[in-house]
Amino acid sequence: MDFLSLLVLMFLTLIVLLSHAQQPSCYDEERNALIHFNQSFKIDCDKVRSPYSDLILHPKTLSWGSNGTNCCSWEGVECDMLTGRVISLNLSSSCLYGSIHSNSTLFQLVHLQELDLHYNNFTFSPIPNAIGIFSELKILNLRSSFFQGQIPLEFSLLSKLSFLDLSYNVGGNDPLLVKLLKLKNPNLRSLVKNLTSLDTLFINYVDIGYELGDVLANLTSLRVLGLGNCGLYGPIPSSLGKLTKLNALNLKENDFIGTIPSSIQNLTQLFFVRLPSNQISGPIPSWFGNLTKLTYMNFDFNHLSGSFPPSLFQLNRLETLSLQGNDLTGTLQLDSFLKLRNIMIIDLSHNKISLHVEETKKGSPNTTLSNLKYLSLASCNLSKFPEFIAHQTNLHLLDLAYNSLFGQIPQNLMNSSIHSLEGIYLSNNLITGFHNHTTILPWSSLHLLELQDNLFQGQLPIPPSSVIHYDVSNNILSSEIPSVICNLSSILVLDLSNNNLSRDFPLCSGSGISDSLLVLNLKNNSFHGTIPLQCQHESELRMADFSNNRFQGKLQRPLTTCMNLEYLDFSFNQLSDVFPTWLGSFPQLKSYFDEGKQISWSYRETSKHYE
């Protein structure tokens, strides 16, 4: 064996020995600090769960001590292999509920290089000033943890930080989220002046509230920058063009004005740019086509104008292109998007673009974008169904609302993405029906179907049983409702209003339609027979409107099982009942209409009146 081979063998042996080495022993004072830190909290996962996150909660500290007293082996704790000092504490998603104060034993762990406490509940307490003691800290994650108040100046002492995330410390409910953290005094400039090693900075939903200016110009190591919903205003600073290592830029939901600065074209490493919901104006610069690493572009809800730059079709890595809610003009050939072979999301809706549709030649290659899942072309001046869509096989959402589409929906479109489509939006067109008057619709995974405000006529189209939202209001449908509508066992919202549907509405029982409904709207039709409502014991029905029909007879007492009902209207029918006093037993009912008169009440007042 030659010397080189022997050296390699010794090196591999050393690696194996190190991999089997025991964990270093932690220091008593650091173990005690961890124990006391943990004891300052309750473990309460219910106080941590959020409807805006799908993170899995796992209380790491519950296992502490079960594997001995060596804290270096505890879950979420990492020690230096040589010194035994605690250098990493990751208690993310650990159901911690309580406050952290500056006298917390956490701040005795002075050798920490990583501290991750994101997705816990620190009960609207401020971030302690003692945070500045962690002079070795490289990674700090306090995201979504219910911290509140001014971010302390001591952050500027953490000069070795490469990763900082203070995002989404918010209260309230979407869309009225309240920013809990603020950067006012000290401001953002004071915070980052010494943090020149930052690679990643997330401060989304931190209240900053001033012009950004050149505050970030010296953070030349930045690769990821998140400043969404920070109350920033003024022009997008040209100094951002100095951050030439930047991979991801998020400036969403601020009040930036003016045009996109030309210096952004210097960010040749950029693959993610997100600027929606600002006041940005002017054209989309053609030089975006030179940022060839881009995979994500979102400029929704601004005031961008001018024509769609053809240079964007050079971005062959692009996966998301979202430009909805702008003032873009001109004519655009839909088939041009076939050049974007990796595209997953296209949203051009609600601009002033006119999409030009050409017939795709049969047998022509590359007519399918295999990754395309979301196609939104609402309000794009379409007058006929694009054959382009018929070639897409993996669509999940199709939005062609607010166009001038007329006639029947063609068969080739009905055969498109037959197993993948989950949402179809065709409202506000001139559509008269489906190909060959099809009434049983084919899409097996469909959840949302909006056909309202069209010219549908004849029989009611019945979607698959997977549908949860079906709106076909404001059409000219006639004839009776087929009993197969009872197969819609998952439906939450059913709106058939303002048509000419007639005869009895089917009474569904067992696990039928009425079990899951939240909203049932049958107003302004020609239904007759009895009111078609039979709630099951656990019914979630909130709103039912039977007005302006020809329903007859008396209200059925099974209505009394609709205990969650908030709105009920059966005015302008041919009912022969007296005022139904048993409606007073509905604890949630806020509005009831009889012959066009509204009666509002509280449950207690109504019950007292009819005792």
Secondary structure, DSSP 8 states (H G I E B T S, - for coil): --HHHHHHHHHHHHHHHHHTS------HHHHHHHHHHHHTSEE-GGGT--TT-------GGGGTTTT-S-GGGSTTEEE-TTT--EEEEE-TTS-EES---TT-GGGG-TT-SEEE--SSB-TTB---GGGGG-TT--EEE-TTS-B-EE--GGGGG-TT-SEEE-TT-EES-TTS-EE-EE-TTTTHHHHHTT-TT-SEEE-TT-B--SB-TTTTTT-TT-SEEE-TTS--EEE--GGGGG-TT--EEE--SSEEEE---GGGGG-TT--EEE--SSEEEE---GGGGG-TT--EEE--SSEEEEE--GGGGG-TT--EEE--SSEEESEEEGGGGGG-TT--EEE--SSS-EEE-----TT-SS---TT--EEE-TTS---S--HHHHT-S--SEEE--SS--EEEE-HHHHTTTTTT--EEE--SSEEEEEGGG--B---TT--EEE--SS--EES--B--TT-SEEE--SSEEEEE--GGGGG-TT-SEEE--SSEEEE------TTSGGGT-SEEE--SSEEEES------TT----EEE--SSEEEE---GGGGG-TT--EEE--SSEE-----GGGGG-TT--EEEETTEEEE--HHHHHHHT-
